[in-house]
Amino acid sequence: QVQLVESGGGLVQAGGSLRLSCAASGDTFRNYAMGWFRQAPGKEREFVAALNWSGTTTRYTDSVKGRFTISRDNAKNTMYLQMNSLKPDDTAVYYCARRGVKYDGSVYVRIASYDYWGQGIQVTVSS
C-alpha cells in the first residue's frame, strides 16, 4: 500500500524559508513522477511543482518560479520542496502526490493525473 507523508511545514515570517519533505513507502519510489500541490482557505487545490520519475525534468507554477525548488532523493525515498522568499500568499496546506504509471518521463500539473496523495501539511507565512 502506497503511503506519502509530508513534513517540514510550520509558521514562518515573510521572506523566510522552509523545506517540505514527502516520505514515500509501499512501492518503488524512484519509478514514479511526483508533484506538490497546495490549497489555501476558501480556494481550490492548485499545482505548485512537479518532476518526472528520474528528476531530470521539473515544472513550476509561475508564482513560485525562482523561489521554490522541487527535488527527489531516490535513495531516501523522499521528495522535497525547498521554499525560499516566502510570501503570505504562499500560506496553504501543501500536499505531495504520486503518479500510478511507472517510468513516466513527463511532468503533470493536473490533480487528476495523480493517483496517490499525502494527508497535507500546513504552511503559514506571516507578514
Backbone as CSV, one residue per row, in Angstrom:
resi,resn,N_x,N_y,N_z,CA_x,CA_y,CA_z,C_x,C_y,C_z
1,GLN,0.841,-1.185,0.000,0.000,0.000,0.000,0.881,1.242,0.000
2,VAL,0.634,2.145,-0.923,1.437,3.353,-1.046,1.053,4.349,0.043
3,GLN,2.061,4.887,0.687,1.838,5.931,1.679,2.766,7.104,1.407
4,LEU,2.232,8.307,1.507,3.002,9.533,1.357,2.794,10.372,2.610
5,VAL,3.883,10.785,3.232,3.786,11.540,4.478,4.616,12.816,4.350
6,GLU,3.935,13.956,4.459,4.606,15.241,4.387,5.112,15.668,5.762
7,SER,6.189,16.433,5.754,6.716,17.011,6.985,7.456,18.294,6.628
8,GLY,7.778,19.088,7.664,8.573,20.291,7.468,7.784,21.582,7.387
9,GLY,6.479,21.504,7.525,5.680,22.711,7.479,5.776,23.495,8.781
10,GLY,5.041,24.611,8.846,5.041,25.404,10.063,4.764,26.860,9.788
11,LEU,5.108,27.690,10.774,4.902,29.134,10.698,6.236,29.824,10.446
12,VAL,6.261,30.718,9.476,7.485,31.436,9.132,7.123,32.863,8.748
13,GLN,8.027,33.783,8.964,7.800,35.168,8.572,8.035,35.339,7.071
14,ALA,7.398,36.333,6.512,7.606,36.644,5.095,9.097,36.863,4.828
15,GLY,9.558,36.287,3.722,10.970,36.348,3.384,11.769,35.161,3.877
16,GLY,11.168,34.356,4.731,11.855,33.197,5.281,11.787,31.989,4.367
17,SER,12.306,30.871,4.891,12.391,29.639,4.107,11.877,28.449,4.897
18,LEU,11.386,27.472,4.177,11.019,26.174,4.724,11.368,25.108,3.696
19,ARG,11.617,23.905,4.161,11.795,22.781,3.263,10.795,21.693,3.624
20,LEU,9.917,21.409,2.714,8.967,20.325,2.900,9.567,19.022,2.402
21,SER,9.238,17.951,3.098,9.648,16.610,2.690,8.408,15.756,2.485
22,CYS,8.518,14.815,1.573,7.455,13.849,1.329,8.096,12.467,1.326
23,ALA,7.884,11.723,2.384,8.455,10.383,2.507,7.476,9.361,1.950
24,ALA,7.970,8.533,1.046,7.111,7.557,0.382,7.452,6.144,0.824
25,SER,6.433,5.316,0.902,6.635,3.907,1.228,5.606,3.070,0.489
26,GLY,5.857,1.782,0.425,4.884,0.863,-0.140,5.093,0.517,-1.591
27,ASP,6.049,1.144,-2.239,6.308,0.839,-3.646,7.689,1.390,-3.998
28,THR,8.159,1.106,-5.181,9.472,1.574,-5.596,9.403,3.051,-5.950
29,PHE,9.871,3.873,-5.048,9.724,5.322,-5.144,10.278,5.883,-6.446
30,ARG,11.447,5.404,-6.845,12.156,6.049,-7.941,11.500,5.863,-9.299
31,ASN,10.489,5.016,-9.392,9.891,4.736,-10.690,8.791,5.703,-11.117
32,TYR,8.425,6.645,-10.231,7.201,7.413,-10.460,7.406,8.918,-10.462
33,ALA,6.680,9.592,-11.371,6.628,11.048,-11.345,5.835,11.518,-10.126
34,MET,6.207,12.697,-9.618,5.569,13.198,-8.403,5.354,14.700,-8.500
35,GLY,4.552,15.219,-7.565,4.281,16.644,-7.575,3.877,17.179,-6.218
36,TRP,3.894,18.506,-6.131,3.403,19.232,-4.960,2.221,20.107,-5.379
37,PHE,1.211,20.126,-4.535,0.038,20.969,-4.710,-0.218,21.703,-3.410
38,ARG,-1.080,22.724,-3.457,-1.435,23.429,-2.234,-2.881,23.908,-2.320
39,GLN,-3.454,24.096,-1.132,-4.827,24.571,-1.058,-4.928,25.607,0.048
40,ALA,-5.234,26.833,-0.346,-5.418,27.914,0.603,-6.866,27.926,1.076
41,PRO,-7.137,28.525,2.229,-8.511,28.567,2.751,-9.465,29.201,1.750
42,GLY,-10.562,28.516,1.478,-11.570,29.045,0.576,-11.227,28.951,-0.892
43,LYS,-10.117,28.307,-1.205,-9.698,28.196,-2.605,-9.568,26.733,-3.010
44,GLU,-9.498,26.508,-4.318,-9.320,25.163,-4.819,-7.847,24.751,-4.717
45,ARG,-7.638,23.450,-4.691,-6.275,22.939,-4.697,-5.611,23.296,-6.023
46,GLU,-4.341,23.727,-5.950,-3.649,24.159,-7.142,-2.265,23.537,-7.245
47,PHE,-1.793,23.459,-8.475,-0.473,22.913,-8.751,0.609,23.871,-8.278
48,VAL,1.703,23.291,-7.730,2.850,24.086,-7.316,4.090,23.702,-8.124
49,ALA,4.446,22.416,-8.084,5.665,21.965,-8.757,5.568,20.466,-9.007
50,ALA,6.323,20.000,-10.008,6.315,18.578,-10.313,7.638,18.172,-10.928
51,LEU,7.954,16.880,-10.829,9.123,16.365,-11.516,8.828,14.969,-12.050
52,ASN,9.627,14.574,-13.046,9.410,13.263,-13.637,10.079,12.182,-12.791
53,TRP,9.987,10.945,-13.240,10.433,9.844,-12.386,11.928,9.899,-12.113
54,SER,12.708,10.425,-13.046,14.156,10.468,-12.863,14.616,11.773,-12.234
55,GLY,13.722,12.734,-12.113,14.101,14.028,-11.555,14.796,14.945,-12.536
56,THR,14.860,14.576,-13.787,15.584,15.372,-14.778,14.740,16.485,-15.380
57,THR,13.448,16.403,-15.215,12.538,17.433,-15.742,11.655,17.942,-14.610
58,THR,11.572,19.250,-14.491,10.740,19.859,-13.452,9.857,20.931,-14.073
59,ARG,8.820,21.275,-13.322,7.912,22.328,-13.782,7.344,23.025,-12.559
60,TYR,7.113,24.340,-12.682,6.619,25.143,-11.569,5.481,26.035,-12.017
61,THR,4.586,26.321,-11.094,3.604,27.343,-11.378,4.312,28.699,-11.373
62,ASP,3.821,29.650,-12.134,4.523,30.916,-12.319,4.798,31.646,-11.007
63,SER,3.887,31.558,-10.076,4.014,32.348,-8.843,5.161,31.888,-7.945
64,VAL,5.700,30.691,-8.173,6.784,30.201,-7.310,8.114,30.073,-8.047
65,LYS,8.117,30.326,-9.339,9.359,30.202,-10.109,10.432,31.126,-9.549
66,GLY,11.634,30.585,-9.400,12.738,31.351,-8.847,12.784,31.368,-7.338
67,ARG,11.719,30.889,-6.673,11.682,30.857,-5.204,11.633,29.437,-4.656
68,PHE,10.939,28.548,-5.352,10.781,27.162,-4.896,11.605,26.232,-5.772
69,THR,12.101,25.147,-5.157,12.827,24.124,-5.898,12.334,22.750,-5.486
70,ILE,11.922,21.967,-6.462,11.494,20.600,-6.216,12.651,19.660,-6.529
71,SER,12.782,18.617,-5.713,13.856,17.651,-5.941,13.461,16.316,-5.331
72,ARG,14.253,15.301,-5.632,13.981,13.996,-5.047,15.291,13.295,-4.739
73,ASP,15.261,12.472,-3.689,16.394,11.637,-3.317,15.884,10.201,-3.329
74,ASN,16.158,9.511,-4.403,15.602,8.163,-4.551,16.185,7.185,-3.533
75,ALA,17.394,7.438,-3.082,17.981,6.557,-2.073,17.252,6.656,-0.743
76,LYS,16.628,7.808,-0.506,15.898,8.016,0.751,14.389,7.935,0.566
77,ASN,13.950,7.625,-0.660,12.509,7.556,-0.943,11.791,8.835,-0.520
78,THR,12.389,9.954,-0.812,11.862,11.229,-0.345,11.916,12.285,-1.437
79,MET,10.848,13.075,-1.501,10.793,14.239,-2.386,10.810,15.485,-1.517
80,TYR,11.367,16.563,-2.058,11.490,17.792,-1.288,10.890,18.977,-2.051
81,LEU,10.522,19.995,-1.273,10.168,21.284,-1.845,10.849,22.342,-1.005
82,GLN,11.924,22.904,-1.544,12.621,23.990,-0.868,11.907,25.286,-1.219
83,MET,11.447,25.996,-0.202,10.673,27.216,-0.409,11.426,28.391,0.196
84,ASN,11.858,29.305,-0.640,12.580,30.499,-0.202,11.763,31.745,-0.498
85,SER,12.147,32.838,0.126,11.462,34.127,-0.084,9.957,33.968,0.028
86,LEU,9.530,33.324,1.069,8.111,33.030,1.238,7.289,34.299,1.403
87,LYS,6.069,34.226,0.890,5.136,35.349,0.937,3.860,34.908,1.646
88,PRO,3.104,35.855,2.204,1.830,35.477,2.833,0.909,34.720,1.884
89,ASP,0.974,35.014,0.593,0.139,34.306,-0.385,0.525,32.836,-0.537
90,ASP,1.667,32.434,-0.001,2.065,31.024,-0.040,1.408,30.214,1.076
91,THR,0.699,30.888,1.970,0.023,30.199,3.060,-1.023,29.232,2.513
92,ALA,-0.901,27.969,2.910,-1.803,26.934,2.400,-1.462,25.605,3.061
93,VAL,-2.313,24.632,2.838,-1.966,23.250,3.132,-1.292,22.678,1.880
94,TYR,-0.121,22.114,2.063,0.659,21.582,0.944,0.542,20.060,0.916
95,TYR,0.327,19.534,-0.278,0.148,18.098,-0.477,1.176,17.570,-1.461
96,CYS,1.727,16.394,-1.167,2.535,15.730,-2.185,1.677,14.653,-2.839
97,ALA,2.031,14.331,-4.065,1.236,13.392,-4.846,2.147,12.566,-5.737
98,ARG,1.670,11.354,-6.081,2.456,10.444,-6.902,1.613,9.874,-8.025
99,ARG,2.236,9.750,-9.180,1.562,9.106,-10.300,1.489,7.605,-10.063
100,GLY,0.591,6.941,-10.804,0.483,5.493,-10.717,1.163,4.783,-11.865
101,VAL,1.721,5.547,-12.803,2.339,4.971,-14.001,3.850,5.007,-13.835
102,LYS,4.508,3.890,-14.098,5.961,3.820,-13.930,6.714,4.481,-15.083
103,TYR,7.926,4.920,-14.757,8.885,5.390,-15.748,8.296,6.465,-16.669
104,ASP,7.575,7.371,-16.076,6.919,8.435,-16.820,7.879,9.601,-16.953
105,GLY,8.312,9.878,-18.175,9.279,10.928,-18.400,8.696,12.318,-18.404
106,SER,7.372,12.427,-18.315,6.716,13.726,-18.347,6.472,14.247,-16.935
107,VAL,6.086,15.513,-16.864,5.639,16.100,-15.609,4.179,16.495,-15.774
108,TYR,3.446,16.515,-14.676,1.998,16.698,-14.737,1.545,17.779,-13.779
109,VAL,0.625,18.625,-14.243,0.145,19.737,-13.429,-1.296,19.549,-12.983
110,ARG,-2.002,18.565,-13.539,-3.404,18.383,-13.199,-3.563,17.461,-12.002
111,ILE,-4.493,17.790,-11.131,-4.776,16.963,-9.965,-5.168,15.562,-10.390
112,ALA,-5.961,15.453,-11.449,-6.469,14.156,-11.887,-5.367,13.234,-12.406
113,SER,-4.176,13.772,-12.652,-3.073,12.957,-13.160,-2.398,12.136,-12.078
114,TYR,-2.724,12.396,-10.826,-2.063,11.743,-9.700,-2.995,10.754,-9.021
115,ASP,-2.405,9.655,-8.583,-3.193,8.554,-8.025,-3.094,8.440,-6.511
116,TYR,-2.037,8.967,-5.941,-1.823,8.835,-4.500,-1.487,10.213,-3.926
117,TRP,-2.003,10.455,-2.704,-1.849,11.764,-2.070,-1.460,11.595,-0.610
118,GLY,-0.665,12.560,-0.131,-0.398,12.630,1.295,-1.548,13.315,2.010
119,GLN,-1.428,13.401,3.327,-2.504,13.969,4.132,-2.456,15.499,4.166
120,GLY,-1.340,16.053,3.738,-1.202,17.504,3.712,-0.512,18.048,4.953
121,ILE,0.139,19.205,4.792,0.811,19.844,5.911,0.653,21.357,5.778
122,GLN,0.441,22.008,6.920,0.164,23.440,6.919,1.456,24.249,6.812
123,VAL,1.420,25.231,5.934,2.473,26.241,5.837,1.795,27.597,6.015
124,THR,2.265,28.351,7.008,1.703,29.671,7.277,2.810,30.709,7.220
125,VAL,2.611,31.719,6.383,3.597,32.786,6.228,2.986,34.072,6.762
126,SER,3.601,34.624,7.791,3.089,35.848,8.405,3.741,37.074,7.771
127,SER,2.991,38.152,7.729,3.502,39.387,7.104,4.214,40.264,8.111
